[in-house]
């Protein structure tokens, strides 16, 4: 009984830490998105090169975009849970 | 162009009829409480896709054909906003739901003290930015219609589209006055349209790509320059456009409507955070291939219609029809939502204030405000769409319209400083927002909006070229001589820059009013607030009857009754109207705000409840920043200290329990060990008894041993029972006045049998008649135990026991001192432990429970038993027993 109670409190502290971590990750994803999609970085592939037969910058932009979507989807649930929703 | 006008018209009508049908069925199901998929995050996400208008559907390809990759920025901005949903969108949605915000104008006005002037200003700007945008949609429908069906009368087409949309929006968009009540039919229709437009664009893309032989073949021989669009593509314009589109996804009235106002569950945002960017990615996937294919196969065609003309040129009428429906869907969904959003603003912020003024002069009870406002909303939908149509007519379907998308974005971007400042900065003031918005709007109109008419409206061509009155510094596209910038970047730098600067500076130099500070605190600290704590009315003049009448007039008879019943119940009243407490009035105002906007609701309630709304002292309590921060941090400290304390207690308890647990285990193993020894001898002796050849004398002896061993066992079990009862506190000991001297005498008598055999000298205490409060039997038991120990373990050649008794501190202290050497100091602590035996003890001398039992008995009686040491370092036992009160 007591053991489970202390465990509960440990879990609580662990949860807080995890929430903070999730938020940090989500923020880094946002920063990465801005940096990678804005000049000057967005233009680094602006050369007449092909990746798999496609224009390099086009591939780069879509890959970054897809990466952002993937990262956001992986974090979305944990982010929502890290927040106490208002009682409705 | 082989599709006949009749067929196309029939399909259009059938499609629109299907939309009406969907909206109708869904509305009916929703009114019966069947929501199922309607409240899913996917439908929410799809409704946000009204962002993709026909400007996306047709225009993205056109933009890609003209400017290369630049079109992507329009979708990257929203993507970034949704990736960062946790910081901005979540807050907006939380505020929107808590304060029952009805539109972006309502949000801004509500934040800055429910200011009616701000509401009107934002409404006006939204109307100005939305009207050309609606005209653009009408134009794209007309042009696509013409492209498919040949030259049709453009005016008639645009008119019927506008009329049809007006009817749809009025039918399904104005069911109820409450803007927060989701328009289920509309949302369902828009979700369907979202799927149609995505599907259509993907279908055309796949057709184009695989018609050319595959994705890589499309790009064969195409210079990168054509794909990327210019050397300078990743320059200031790229960043500006991304920023602008990010702003638009928040500030466009229709986006605010679907994202914030119509949100039914905050958690839907989590899904939309990745699903909406994914939708945008899907829309963009084939834009570049379609553009390249268009340039190559239809070099003379209009790039803005490639999506439609490519399938037509390939003779795929079915695909062209799908593309047409996709474009039609994009246009109509935007028009519907924009009309709802803007008409809500117009009716709440323009019509309602006028109605309130009229209410003041007319009868308080006459006139149903509710139907008046609903009518106002319907009329404004017709007016908004009519204005769009008129604009389309006047601009003559010119190409200038195509640029209106970005111009509208820049227009609504003017809301951004007041919006962001409002929800993240307490210091933002109404005056700052007002001045910033006015300056921003004027500069936007001067540098971007008016020049877009190319001399057709207000500014002549000459004025745009050379500045008004030939003043070069005032040239709209090079204001104050700022040249070398893209016109859009130039306009945004001026309008948004001055807007933000004015907002900040004026905010810092002006003071905010009480209500403003209250609202500011509630908006900025929305995640730390509990709603309803705001008491903002002097209640003395409010009567529940008047408030009820007001509520009836806005909410309708039945909803008002329900609301008042609920409030009354919460106040603990069984029947009748609730007390007009400050909390009740705040709640009512919030409910009304959901229907007529915060500013109007405030004015209405203020009119009924009296016009001295705010108690300044209350406000300082609620809204004072420092106060609040101190309070919060104090509570935090307190909480964490509490937690720490609780944790420490838990840890201690845990340690104690663990020790007890171990002790219990040890106790059990000792008990079994103690029981085992006599049991073993009983067993083996009884086996011997059972054998025939054992001689009778031995039998006699064995039976005697078995008898004494079982007696020992019984005693042991009694003792164990005793100690467990004593320790558990379940043994009750009846206390009575006992003569201490007699008790000692009796104990000595019992032990005297032993002393005689061992020849021990006993010195008795000199005790006057002393009465103690104890249980006679139990006290004797303890004394006997101590005395018999003193006898048993005494190895001195001339054993001697010295008994003394003296009262001290309401206790009688009885010392049992012997000359047998006693207990070494090192063992003193353990003698009271169960099953502990002195090192000098023999083997067959009890289980070692005597002392612990004795101590437990003494403690139960309110006394104690302890081991003490004389100055010569020899030990003795001291019994303390409470003196009886005289």
Interface residues (C-beta under 8 A of the other chain):
Chain A: X2 X3 X5 X6 X9 X23 X26 X27 X29 X30 X33 X34 X37 X38 X39 X40 X42 X43 X46 X47 X48 X49 X50 X52 X53 X54 X55 X56 X57 X58 X61 X62 X65 X66 X68 X69 X70 X71 X72 X73 X76 X77 X79 X80 X83 X85 X86
Chain B: X69 X72 X76 X79 X80 X82 X83 X84 X86 X87 X90 X94 X97 X98 X215 X216 X219 X220 X222 X223 X224 X225 X227 X228 X233 X234 X235 X236 X238 X239 X242 X266 X267 X269 X270 X271 X273 X274 X275 X277 X278 X281 X285 X288 X527 X531 X643 X647 X650 X651 X653 X654 X657
